[in-house]
Amino acid sequence: MSTSLRSPEPTDTRRPASGSSQVTILERRPAARSRRRGAAGLVAVCVLALGVAACSVRDAKAEASASASASASAAIARAEKGIADANASATASREAALTPELRAKRDAALSEPEPAKPPQLNEESAEGAAASVGYFLNLYRYAFMTGDTTEFAAMSDDRCKFCKSTIDDANDIHSKGGWADKWDQEIVSMTYYEKLEGYEYNRVKVIVNYGAMASYYGDGQNPSTSEATYGQEVNFGVRYNNGRWMVGAVEAVSK
């Protein structure tokens, strides 16, 4: 016995002339459900085909993107290697150009120990301000000798133009393989001034003697030099902030 719940397919029948009980089947019409199934199957095939095409397009785009990314990464790697090779070549050329005497001067400058911190450095007092200014001057020389500007920058206020210029100059010299020879530096006198009403900084006036200076770029040829200076007046604007003295301005008075 059939368990199908579908209705029997309709048939088109005609009866014979009266008196006859025979039923003759003339034709069978295609089932509407079968036609619908066929159309649905065609739609499914089309959707499937379009889905495959869409996947293919997405895959192609993904592959193109991955290929472009890989190409860009390779180009960057080649550029970085080219820069590294050029830097290595420039360094080798500078080293070859240095005489034994210049190499010894450079090595001495680069091995200069970091200046010692005075005990009164962080005191909120006239003595603390004076000690900080003296330490700052030593860090200034140390930065040009070694290229290490860490402590100098830590004492520099963001608004200090002299400080930023010093850091940039020291970094520029050392990025080219240069250095500065150690120069003599003697503080003759130091005067601390109380902060004026409405002003944020204290003034510290320093009289300092400087020895001759010489700084070198790369191969050590054509150094930048300056003669010794005696009795140079330098004014510092300093303020006490977060447990330490900060330098906000430096001005060398023209003689």
C-alpha positions as CSV (number, residue, x, y, z in Angstrom):
1,M,0.0,0.0,0.0
2,S,1.3,3.4,-0.9
3,T,2.0,5.8,2.0
4,S,2.3,8.9,-0.2
5,L,0.1,11.8,0.9
6,R,0.1,13.4,-2.5
7,S,-3.2,13.6,-4.4
8,P,-3.5,11.4,-7.5
9,E,-2.5,13.1,-10.6
10,P,-5.5,14.4,-12.6
11,T,-6.5,12.7,-15.8
12,D,-8.6,14.0,-18.7
13,T,-11.3,11.4,-19.5
14,R,-14.2,11.1,-22.0
15,R,-17.0,8.7,-21.8
16,P,-18.1,6.6,-24.9
17,A,-21.5,6.8,-26.5
18,S,-24.4,6.0,-24.2
19,G,-24.8,2.5,-23.2
20,S,-21.1,1.8,-22.8
21,S,-19.5,1.6,-19.4
22,Q,-15.9,1.6,-20.7
23,V,-13.8,4.6,-19.7
24,T,-11.0,5.5,-22.1
25,I,-7.9,7.4,-21.0
26,L,-7.1,9.9,-23.8
27,E,-4.2,11.8,-22.3
28,R,-2.3,12.6,-19.0
29,R,-1.5,16.2,-18.2
30,P,1.9,17.1,-16.7
31,A,1.5,17.7,-13.0
32,A,1.6,21.4,-11.9
33,R,3.7,20.3,-8.9
34,S,6.2,18.6,-11.2
35,R,6.5,21.8,-13.2
36,R,7.1,23.8,-10.0
37,R,9.7,21.3,-8.9
38,G,11.5,21.7,-12.2
39,A,11.4,25.5,-12.0
40,A,12.7,25.4,-8.4
41,G,15.5,23.1,-9.5
42,L,16.5,25.4,-12.2
43,V,16.5,28.4,-9.8
44,A,18.6,26.4,-7.3
45,V,21.1,25.5,-10.0
46,C,21.3,29.2,-11.0
47,V,21.7,30.3,-7.4
48,L,24.4,27.7,-6.9
49,A,26.1,28.8,-10.0
50,L,26.0,32.4,-9.0
51,G,27.2,31.5,-5.5
52,V,30.2,29.7,-7.0
53,A,30.9,32.7,-9.2
54,A,30.6,35.1,-6.2
55,C,33.0,32.9,-4.2
56,S,35.4,32.9,-7.1
57,V,35.3,36.7,-7.2
58,R,35.9,37.0,-3.5
59,D,38.7,34.5,-3.6
60,A,40.3,36.4,-6.5
61,K,40.1,39.7,-4.6
62,A,41.5,38.1,-1.4
63,E,44.4,36.6,-3.4
64,A,45.0,39.9,-5.1
65,S,45.0,41.7,-1.7
66,A,47.4,39.2,-0.2
67,S,49.7,39.5,-3.3
68,A,49.7,43.3,-3.0
69,S,50.4,43.1,0.7
70,A,53.3,40.7,0.1
71,S,54.7,42.9,-2.6
72,A,54.5,46.0,-0.4
73,S,56.2,44.1,2.5
74,A,58.9,42.9,0.1
75,A,59.5,46.4,-1.2
76,I,59.8,47.8,2.4
77,A,62.2,45.1,3.3
78,R,64.3,45.9,0.2
79,A,64.3,49.6,1.1
80,E,65.2,48.9,4.7
81,K,68.1,46.6,3.6
82,G,69.2,49.3,1.2
83,I,69.3,51.9,3.9
84,A,71.1,49.6,6.3
85,D,73.7,48.7,3.6
86,A,74.2,52.4,2.9
87,N,74.6,53.2,6.6
88,A,77.1,50.4,7.0
89,S,79.0,51.6,4.0
90,A,79.1,55.2,5.3
91,T,80.2,54.0,8.7
92,A,83.0,51.9,7.1
93,S,84.1,54.9,5.0
94,R,84.2,57.2,8.1
95,E,86.2,54.6,10.1
96,A,88.7,54.3,7.3
97,A,89.1,58.1,7.1
98,L,89.9,58.5,10.9
99,T,93.5,58.8,11.8
100,P,94.7,56.9,14.9
101,E,94.8,60.2,16.8
102,L,91.2,61.1,15.9
103,R,90.0,57.6,16.7
104,A,91.6,57.9,20.2
105,K,89.9,61.3,20.7
106,R,86.5,59.9,19.7
107,D,86.9,56.8,21.9
108,A,87.8,59.0,24.8
109,A,84.7,61.2,24.3
110,L,82.3,58.3,23.9
111,S,83.6,56.7,27.1
112,E,83.1,59.8,29.2
113,P,81.3,58.8,32.5
114,E,78.0,60.4,33.3
115,P,78.2,63.5,35.5
116,A,77.7,62.8,39.2
117,K,74.5,64.2,40.7
118,P,75.1,66.7,43.6
119,P,73.5,65.8,46.9
120,Q,71.4,69.1,46.9
121,L,70.1,68.4,43.4
122,N,66.4,68.0,44.4
123,E,66.2,70.4,47.3
124,E,63.6,73.2,47.0
125,S,66.1,75.9,48.0
126,A,68.6,78.3,46.6
127,E,71.3,75.7,47.1
128,G,69.2,73.1,45.2
129,A,68.7,75.5,42.3
130,A,72.4,76.3,42.1
131,A,73.3,72.6,42.3
132,S,70.9,71.8,39.5
133,V,72.2,74.5,37.2
134,G,75.8,73.3,37.7
135,Y,74.7,69.7,37.0
136,F,72.8,71.0,33.9
137,L,76.0,72.6,32.5
138,N,77.9,69.3,33.0
139,L,75.1,67.4,31.2
140,Y,75.3,69.9,28.3
141,R,79.0,69.0,27.8
142,Y,78.3,65.3,28.3
143,A,75.5,65.3,25.6
144,F,77.9,66.6,22.9
145,M,80.7,64.2,23.9
146,T,78.7,61.0,24.1
147,G,75.3,61.6,22.3
148,D,73.5,60.6,25.5
149,T,70.8,63.3,26.1
150,T,68.6,61.3,28.5
151,E,69.3,63.2,31.7
152,F,69.6,66.5,30.0
153,A,66.1,66.1,28.4
154,A,64.7,65.0,31.8
155,M,65.7,68.4,33.3
156,S,64.4,70.4,30.3
157,D,61.0,72.0,30.3
158,D,58.9,71.5,27.1
159,R,59.1,75.3,26.5
160,C,62.9,75.5,26.7
161,K,64.1,76.3,23.1
162,F,67.8,76.2,24.1
163,C,67.3,72.7,25.5
164,K,65.6,71.4,22.4
165,S,68.2,72.9,20.1
166,T,71.0,71.3,22.2
167,I,69.3,67.8,22.0
168,D,68.8,68.1,18.2
169,D,72.4,69.3,17.6
170,A,73.9,66.5,19.8
171,N,71.8,63.9,18.1
172,D,72.7,65.2,14.6
173,I,76.5,65.1,15.3
174,H,76.4,61.6,16.7
175,S,74.0,60.3,14.0
176,K,76.8,61.1,11.5
177,G,79.5,59.3,13.6
178,G,80.7,62.6,15.2
179,W,81.6,63.7,18.7
180,A,82.9,66.7,20.7
181,D,86.1,66.8,22.7
182,K,85.9,67.4,26.4
183,W,86.4,71.1,27.1
184,D,87.4,72.9,30.3
185,Q,84.5,74.4,32.2
186,E,84.8,76.4,35.4
187,I,82.0,78.1,37.3
188,V,83.3,81.4,38.7
189,S,80.2,82.5,40.5
190,M,76.5,81.8,40.8
191,T,73.7,84.0,42.0
192,Y,70.1,82.9,42.8
193,Y,67.2,85.3,42.6
194,E,63.9,84.9,44.2
195,K,60.9,84.5,41.9
196,L,59.3,87.9,41.0
197,E,55.6,88.3,41.6
198,G,53.6,87.1,38.6
199,Y,56.6,85.0,37.2
200,E,56.8,81.3,37.1
201,Y,60.6,80.9,37.1
202,N,63.5,81.8,39.3
203,R,66.6,83.4,37.8
204,V,70.1,81.9,38.3
205,K,73.0,84.0,37.0
206,V,76.2,82.1,36.3
207,I,79.7,83.4,35.4
208,V,81.6,80.7,33.7
209,N,85.0,80.2,32.0
210,Y,85.0,77.9,28.9
211,G,88.1,76.3,27.3
212,A,88.5,75.9,23.6
213,M,85.9,73.6,22.0
214,A,86.1,71.3,19.0
215,S,83.3,69.1,17.6
216,Y,83.7,66.6,14.7
217,Y,81.4,65.1,12.1
218,G,82.0,61.5,10.9
219,D,85.4,61.4,9.4
220,G,86.9,63.9,11.8
221,Q,87.8,66.3,9.0
222,N,87.1,70.1,9.3
223,P,86.1,70.2,12.9
224,S,83.9,73.0,14.2
225,T,86.0,75.0,16.8
226,S,85.6,78.0,19.1
227,E,88.2,79.9,21.2
228,A,88.3,79.9,24.9
229,T,85.8,82.3,26.7
230,Y,86.4,83.8,30.1
231,G,83.8,85.5,32.3
232,Q,80.8,84.4,30.2
233,E,77.5,85.4,31.8
234,V,74.7,82.8,31.3
235,N,71.2,83.3,32.8
236,F,69.0,80.4,33.6
237,G,65.2,80.4,34.2
238,V,64.4,77.5,36.6
239,R,61.4,76.3,38.5
240,Y,60.8,73.6,41.1
241,N,58.3,71.0,39.8
242,N,57.4,67.5,41.0
243,G,60.4,67.2,43.4
244,R,63.1,68.6,41.1
245,W,64.4,71.7,39.4
246,M,63.5,72.1,35.7
247,V,65.2,74.5,33.2
248,G,62.8,76.6,31.1
249,A,65.2,79.1,29.5
250,V,68.9,79.6,28.9
251,E,70.5,82.9,27.7
252,A,74.1,83.6,27.1
253,V,74.7,87.4,27.4
254,S,76.8,88.8,24.6
255,K,80.1,90.3,25.7
